[in-house]
Amino acid sequence: MMATAWSRSPWDADPLSWFTTPNLPLAAAGLTLVHGILTLGPAGQAGSRPLVQAAGLALAVIAQLWVHVVTRPRRGPFTVVRGLVGATVASAALVVSAIGYRGEAFSLELWWAPLALALLLLAMAPYVSAVGMAALGSVLLVVGTATILLLVVPDDATWPPFSTVVITLFPIIAGTVGGVVMIRVITVVLSRWSERPLEVTTARPADDDLVAAVDRATSDRISPAVAFIRAVLDRGVITEGDALRAAALAEHVRAELTGEVDRTWIERVADGRAVTVDDPDRLAECLDLAQRTAMRALLDALLGHSDPQLGSARIELRRTPDGAIAVALRIRSTLPEGRRETFLAPYYVSLQSTVENLRWRNGPVTAVEFEVAGMARPRSAVQRTPEPGTPGGPVAR
């Protein structure tokens, strides 16, 4: 998990929590525009070529709008190539701005372009991996260093070249390092969270009661072996039957231990809840982290409650003839329809961005069906299927 966390983006790890902030690139574009206008206007940093600075500012805003457009759920994952397009446009904004200041000195600490590039990294943070953030930040730093040494340093002898580079590029350095750390922490934490068992809220027992409960559970498992050992010790003789009995007990313990290890992640998640998992081929292990997170969030929303009568669920996974994995969830919940709609709306949108052929139906039984296949296949939109009893309507089980 630690190794793969470097190659996951926060959106990959949990598209649900980031669903509340889908317009982060728009916010970054707005901040870039406002900061640029204030710097070039009231602060008097437009120089002798204000139109050139305006063109550079427009390119910086376009780069962030590009990130917003290509990160919409229907457009698939945000790839490194798409990130490089945004970084290229933003780098062009930096170069154009530096050309606009050519031949004249200006306040490096008030230069709007480096902050615009740092805001671009912020806009991409939810959608790129830690490795991707480091790569994109490195591209911006290389272009920025070359631009400053070639176009800025010759016209401004106020600072040594190294100091000029550090002062100018500090926002980009901070954005790159901060982005890598943030993405890494988020993906690791969410990876651990996504496979935790569903919590059953009950009255917290006293410490002594908790220890006693653990002791009872342990005693129940090993009591046959303890009784057998005591019997052998009392007799003082080991017979052939004792050897056979010992082998049987050892096989039983081994089966229990391996059975626990061999359980799929969805079986571990469902432990202790009214959830039936039908997955004879262990296909749940083929789902990626985003798909797992969306599935468990559906269960959390409708079943993660202290009342054991709140609902139940059944999950089926099967291999289709074309090699995809078909997943069907049937969730029976006693929540009012309005609350169910409120709970589930974000999860449908999040699932839409990670699976194919998503179909869902609300009612006393919430039915969700989708397929998991290669990313090369086009994804279909969410479809409302007819209610039971209408032509073509699936029957919930």
C-alpha positions as CSV (number, residue, x, y, z in Angstrom):
1,M,0.0,0.0,0.0
2,M,2.8,2.4,0.8
3,A,4.4,2.0,-2.6
4,T,1.2,2.4,-4.5
5,A,0.3,5.5,-2.5
6,W,3.0,7.4,-4.5
7,S,1.1,6.6,-7.7
8,R,-2.4,7.5,-6.5
9,S,-4.1,10.9,-6.5
10,P,-6.5,12.0,-3.8
11,W,-9.3,11.6,-6.4
12,D,-8.3,8.0,-7.0
13,A,-8.2,7.3,-3.3
14,D,-11.5,8.8,-2.5
15,P,-13.6,10.6,-5.2
16,L,-16.4,11.1,-2.6
17,S,-14.8,13.5,-0.2
18,W,-13.3,15.5,-3.1
19,F,-16.8,15.7,-4.6
20,T,-17.5,18.6,-2.3
21,T,-14.7,20.7,-4.0
22,P,-15.0,20.0,-7.7
23,N,-14.4,23.7,-8.5
24,L,-11.0,24.1,-7.0
25,P,-9.4,24.9,-10.4
26,L,-12.0,27.6,-10.9
27,A,-11.2,29.1,-7.5
28,A,-7.5,29.0,-8.5
29,A,-8.3,30.8,-11.8
30,G,-10.3,33.4,-9.9
31,L,-7.5,34.0,-7.4
32,T,-4.9,34.3,-10.3
33,L,-7.1,36.8,-12.1
34,V,-7.8,39.0,-9.1
35,H,-4.2,38.9,-7.9
36,G,-2.9,39.7,-11.4
37,I,-5.3,42.7,-11.8
38,L,-4.4,44.1,-8.4
39,T,-0.7,43.7,-9.1
40,L,-0.7,45.2,-12.6
41,G,-3.2,47.9,-11.7
42,P,-3.2,49.5,-8.2
43,A,0.3,48.1,-7.4
44,G,1.7,49.7,-10.6
45,Q,3.6,46.6,-11.8
46,A,2.4,46.6,-15.4
47,G,5.6,48.1,-16.6
48,S,5.9,49.8,-20.0
49,R,4.1,47.0,-21.8
50,P,0.8,46.4,-20.0
51,L,-0.8,44.6,-22.9
52,V,2.0,42.0,-22.8
53,Q,1.4,41.5,-19.1
54,A,-2.3,41.2,-19.8
55,A,-1.6,38.5,-22.4
56,G,0.5,36.6,-19.9
57,L,-2.2,36.8,-17.2
58,A,-4.8,35.5,-19.7
59,L,-2.5,32.5,-20.5
60,A,-2.2,31.7,-16.7
61,V,-6.0,31.8,-16.3
62,I,-6.5,29.7,-19.4
63,A,-4.1,27.0,-17.9
64,Q,-6.3,26.7,-14.8
65,L,-9.5,26.7,-16.8
66,W,-8.0,23.8,-18.8
67,V,-7.5,21.9,-15.6
68,H,-11.1,22.5,-14.6
69,V,-12.5,21.3,-18.0
70,V,-10.4,18.1,-18.2
71,T,-11.1,17.0,-14.6
72,R,-14.9,16.8,-15.1
73,P,-16.0,13.2,-14.2
74,R,-17.2,12.4,-17.7
75,R,-13.7,13.1,-19.2
76,G,-12.0,10.2,-17.4
77,P,-8.8,10.4,-15.3
78,F,-6.5,13.4,-15.2
79,T,-3.4,12.0,-16.9
80,V,0.1,13.4,-16.8
81,V,-0.2,14.4,-20.4
82,R,-3.2,16.6,-19.5
83,G,-1.2,18.1,-16.6
84,L,1.7,18.8,-18.9
85,V,-0.6,20.8,-21.3
86,G,-1.6,23.0,-18.3
87,A,2.0,23.3,-17.2
88,T,3.1,24.3,-20.7
89,V,0.4,27.0,-21.0
90,A,1.3,28.3,-17.5
91,S,5.0,28.3,-18.4
92,A,4.2,30.3,-21.5
93,A,2.5,32.8,-19.2
94,L,5.7,33.2,-17.2
95,V,7.8,33.6,-20.3
96,V,5.5,36.2,-21.8
97,S,5.4,38.2,-18.6
98,A,9.2,38.1,-18.3
99,I,9.5,39.3,-21.9
100,G,7.1,42.1,-21.0
101,Y,9.5,43.3,-18.3
102,R,12.5,43.0,-20.7
103,G,14.9,45.9,-20.3
104,E,13.5,47.3,-17.1
105,A,13.7,46.5,-13.4
106,F,10.6,45.6,-11.5
107,S,9.7,44.3,-8.0
108,L,10.5,40.6,-7.9
109,E,8.5,40.1,-4.7
110,L,5.4,41.5,-6.5
111,W,5.7,39.5,-9.7
112,W,2.3,37.9,-10.3
113,A,3.5,35.0,-12.6
114,P,5.2,32.7,-10.0
115,L,2.2,32.8,-7.7
116,A,0.0,31.9,-10.7
117,L,2.1,28.8,-11.4
118,A,1.9,27.8,-7.7
119,L,-1.9,28.2,-7.9
120,L,-1.9,25.9,-10.9
121,L,-0.2,23.2,-8.8
122,L,-2.9,23.7,-6.2
123,A,-5.6,23.3,-8.8
124,M,-4.1,20.0,-10.0
125,A,-3.4,18.6,-6.5
126,P,-6.7,16.5,-6.1
127,Y,-6.2,14.9,-9.4
128,V,-2.5,13.9,-9.7
129,S,-0.3,11.5,-7.8
130,A,2.6,12.5,-5.6
131,V,5.0,11.4,-8.3
132,G,3.0,13.4,-10.9
133,M,3.0,16.5,-8.7
134,A,6.8,16.3,-8.3
135,A,7.2,15.9,-12.1
136,L,4.9,18.8,-13.0
137,G,6.5,21.0,-10.3
138,S,9.9,20.1,-11.6
139,V,8.9,21.2,-15.2
140,L,7.7,24.5,-13.9
141,L,10.9,25.0,-11.8
142,V,13.2,24.2,-14.8
143,V,11.3,26.6,-17.1
144,G,11.2,29.3,-14.4
145,T,14.9,29.0,-13.6
146,A,15.8,29.3,-17.3
147,T,13.4,32.2,-17.8
148,I,14.8,34.2,-14.8
149,L,18.4,33.6,-15.7
150,L,18.0,34.6,-19.3
151,L,15.4,37.3,-19.2
152,V,15.3,38.8,-15.7
153,V,18.8,38.6,-14.1
154,P,20.5,40.6,-16.9
155,D,18.2,43.5,-16.3
156,D,18.2,43.5,-12.5
157,A,21.5,43.6,-10.5
158,T,19.8,44.2,-7.2
159,W,20.2,40.6,-6.1
160,P,22.8,37.9,-6.9
161,P,21.5,35.5,-9.6
162,F,21.0,32.7,-7.1
163,S,19.0,34.9,-4.7
164,T,16.9,36.2,-7.6
165,V,16.0,32.6,-8.6
166,V,15.1,31.6,-5.1
167,I,13.1,34.6,-4.3
168,T,11.2,34.4,-7.6
169,L,10.5,30.7,-7.6
170,F,9.8,30.3,-3.9
171,P,6.0,30.0,-4.4
172,I,6.5,27.3,-7.0
173,I,8.9,25.4,-4.7
174,A,6.5,25.7,-1.8
175,G,3.6,24.6,-4.0
176,T,5.5,21.5,-5.3
177,V,6.8,20.3,-1.9
178,G,3.5,21.1,-0.1
179,G,1.5,19.3,-2.9
180,V,3.6,16.2,-2.7
181,V,3.3,16.0,1.0
182,M,-0.4,16.6,1.0
183,I,-1.2,14.1,-1.7
184,R,1.0,11.5,0.0
185,V,-0.7,11.9,3.4
186,I,-4.2,11.9,2.0
187,T,-3.7,8.8,-0.2
188,V,-2.1,6.8,2.6
189,V,-4.8,7.7,5.2
190,L,-7.7,7.1,2.8
191,S,-6.2,3.8,1.7
192,R,-6.3,2.6,5.3
193,W,-9.7,4.1,5.9
194,S,-11.4,2.5,2.9
195,E,-10.9,-1.1,4.1
196,R,-11.8,-0.5,7.8
197,P,-14.7,-2.6,9.1
198,L,-18.1,-0.9,9.2
199,E,-18.4,0.5,12.7
200,V,-21.2,-0.8,14.9
201,T,-22.1,1.8,17.4
202,T,-23.0,0.2,20.7
203,A,-22.6,1.1,24.4
204,R,-18.9,1.1,25.2
205,P,-18.2,-1.6,27.8
206,A,-16.0,-1.0,30.7
207,D,-12.4,-2.0,30.4
208,D,-12.8,-5.1,32.5
209,D,-15.8,-6.2,30.5
210,L,-13.9,-5.7,27.3
211,V,-11.0,-7.8,28.5
212,A,-13.5,-10.5,29.7
213,A,-15.2,-10.5,26.3
214,V,-11.9,-10.9,24.5
215,D,-10.9,-13.7,26.9
216,R,-14.3,-15.5,26.2
217,A,-13.8,-15.2,22.4
218,T,-10.3,-16.6,22.6
219,S,-11.3,-19.4,25.0
220,D,-14.2,-20.5,22.7
221,R,-11.7,-21.0,19.9
222,I,-9.0,-22.9,21.8
223,S,-11.2,-24.7,24.3
224,P,-11.2,-28.0,22.3
225,A,-7.5,-28.0,22.1
226,V,-7.1,-27.1,25.8
227,A,-9.4,-29.9,26.8
228,F,-7.6,-32.4,24.6
229,I,-4.2,-31.5,26.0
230,R,-5.5,-31.7,29.6
231,A,-6.9,-35.2,28.9
232,V,-3.6,-36.4,27.5
233,L,-1.7,-35.0,30.5
234,D,-4.1,-36.7,32.9
235,R,-3.6,-40.0,31.2
236,G,0.1,-39.6,30.8
237,V,0.1,-41.8,27.7
238,I,-0.2,-40.7,24.0
239,T,-2.2,-43.2,21.9
240,E,-2.6,-43.4,18.1
241,G,-6.0,-41.9,18.4
242,D,-4.5,-38.9,20.2
243,A,-2.2,-38.3,17.3
244,L,-5.2,-38.4,14.9
245,R,-7.1,-36.0,17.2
246,A,-4.2,-33.6,17.4
247,A,-3.9,-33.5,13.6
248,A,-7.6,-32.8,13.3
249,L,-7.4,-30.0,15.9
250,A,-4.4,-28.5,14.1
251,E,-6.2,-28.6,10.8
252,H,-9.2,-26.9,12.4
253,V,-7.1,-24.0,13.8
254,R,-5.2,-23.7,10.5
255,A,-8.5,-23.5,8.6
256,E,-9.7,-20.7,10.9
257,L,-6.5,-18.7,10.6
258,T,-6.2,-19.0,6.8
259,G,-9.9,-18.4,6.4
260,E,-9.5,-15.0,8.1
261,V,-6.5,-14.1,5.9
262,D,-8.2,-15.2,2.7
263,R,-11.2,-13.1,3.2
264,T,-11.7,-10.4,0.6
265,W,-11.7,-6.7,1.5
266,I,-15.5,-6.5,1.1
267,E,-15.9,-9.4,3.5
268,R,-13.8,-7.7,6.0
269,V,-15.7,-4.5,5.6
270,A,-19.0,-6.3,6.0
271,D,-18.0,-8.1,9.1
272,G,-20.5,-7.6,11.9
273,R,-23.2,-6.0,9.7
274,A,-26.2,-7.2,7.9
275,V,-24.4,-7.6,4.6
276,T,-24.3,-10.8,2.5
277,V,-21.3,-11.1,0.1
278,D,-21.6,-13.5,-2.8
279,D,-18.2,-13.5,-4.5
280,P,-17.0,-17.1,-5.1
281,D,-14.2,-16.1,-7.4
282,R,-12.8,-13.3,-5.1
283,L,-13.4,-10.7,-7.8
284,A,-13.7,-8.0,-5.2
285,E,-9.9,-7.9,-5.1
286,C,-9.8,-6.8,-8.7
287,L,-11.6,-3.5,-7.9
288,D,-9.4,-0.4,-7.6
289,L,-9.3,1.9,-4.6
290,A,-11.8,4.4,-6.0
291,Q,-14.3,1.7,-6.7
292,R,-13.9,0.2,-3.3
293,T,-14.3,3.5,-1.6
294,A,-17.5,4.3,-3.5
295,M,-19.0,0.9,-2.7
296,R,-18.2,1.0,1.0
297,A,-19.5,4.6,1.2
298,L,-22.9,3.4,-0.1
299,L,-22.9,0.8,2.7
300,D,-21.8,3.4,5.3
301,A,-24.5,5.9,4.2
302,L,-27.3,3.4,4.5
303,L,-26.1,0.8,7.0
304,G,-23.5,2.5,9.1
305,H,-25.9,3.3,12.0
306,S,-26.3,2.1,15.6
307,D,-29.8,0.7,14.9
308,P,-29.3,-2.9,13.6
309,Q,-32.7,-2.9,12.0
310,L,-31.9,0.1,9.8
311,G,-31.2,-2.1,6.8
312,S,-29.4,-4.9,5.1
313,A,-27.5,-5.4,1.9
314,R,-26.4,-8.1,-0.6
315,I,-23.4,-7.8,-2.8
316,E,-22.8,-10.0,-5.8
317,L,-19.8,-10.1,-8.1
318,R,-19.6,-12.1,-11.3
319,R,-17.3,-12.4,-14.4
320,T,-19.1,-11.4,-17.6
321,P,-18.5,-13.2,-21.0
322,D,-16.3,-10.3,-22.2
323,G,-14.0,-10.5,-19.1
324,A,-15.4,-7.5,-17.2
325,I,-16.6,-7.7,-13.5
326,A,-20.3,-7.2,-13.0
327,V,-21.2,-5.9,-9.5
328,A,-24.8,-5.8,-8.1
329,L,-25.7,-4.2,-4.8
330,R,-29.2,-4.6,-3.3
331,I,-29.5,-2.4,-0.2
332,R,-32.7,-2.5,1.8
333,S,-33.0,0.5,4.1
334,T,-35.7,1.9,6.4
335,L,-34.5,5.5,5.8
336,P,-37.2,7.8,4.4
337,E,-36.9,8.3,0.7
338,G,-35.8,11.9,0.9
339,R,-32.9,11.0,3.2
340,R,-31.9,8.1,0.9
341,E,-31.8,10.5,-2.1
342,T,-29.7,13.0,-0.2
343,F,-27.3,10.4,1.0
344,L,-26.8,8.6,-2.4
345,A,-26.7,11.4,-4.9
346,P,-23.0,12.2,-4.5
347,Y,-22.1,8.5,-4.5
348,Y,-23.8,7.9,-7.9
349,V,-21.8,10.7,-9.5
350,S,-18.6,9.3,-7.9
351,L,-19.3,5.8,-9.1
352,Q,-20.0,7.2,-12.6
353,S,-16.4,8.5,-12.8
354,T,-14.9,5.1,-11.9
355,V,-17.1,2.4,-13.4
356,E,-19.0,1.5,-16.6
357,N,-22.7,0.8,-17.4
358,L,-23.9,2.2,-14.1
359,R,-27.6,1.6,-13.4
360,W,-29.5,2.4,-10.3
361,R,-33.0,2.4,-8.9
362,N,-34.4,3.9,-5.7
363,G,-37.2,2.5,-3.7
364,P,-37.6,0.2,-0.7
365,V,-34.7,-1.7,-2.2
366,T,-31.9,0.4,-3.6
367,A,-30.5,-1.4,-6.6
368,V,-27.0,-0.5,-8.0
369,E,-25.4,-2.3,-10.8
370,F,-22.2,-1.6,-12.7
371,E,-19.3,-3.2,-14.5
372,V,-15.5,-2.8,-14.0
373,A,-13.5,-3.2,-17.2
374,G,-10.4,-1.7,-18.9
375,M,-10.1,2.0,-18.9
376,A,-9.8,2.0,-22.7
377,R,-13.5,1.3,-23.1
378,P,-15.9,4.3,-23.1
379,R,-17.9,4.9,-20.0
380,S,-21.6,5.3,-20.2
381,A,-23.7,7.8,-18.3
382,V,-25.8,7.0,-15.3
383,Q,-29.1,5.5,-16.3
384,R,-32.3,5.3,-14.2
385,T,-33.8,1.9,-14.7
386,P,-37.6,1.4,-14.5
387,E,-39.3,0.6,-11.2
388,P,-40.2,-3.1,-10.5
389,G,-43.3,-4.1,-12.3
390,T,-42.7,-1.9,-15.4
391,P,-41.5,-3.4,-18.7
392,G,-37.8,-3.9,-18.6
393,G,-37.5,-3.2,-14.9
394,P,-35.1,-5.5,-13.0
395,V,-36.3,-7.4,-10.0
396,A,-34.4,-6.6,-6.8
397,R,-33.4,-9.6,-4.7
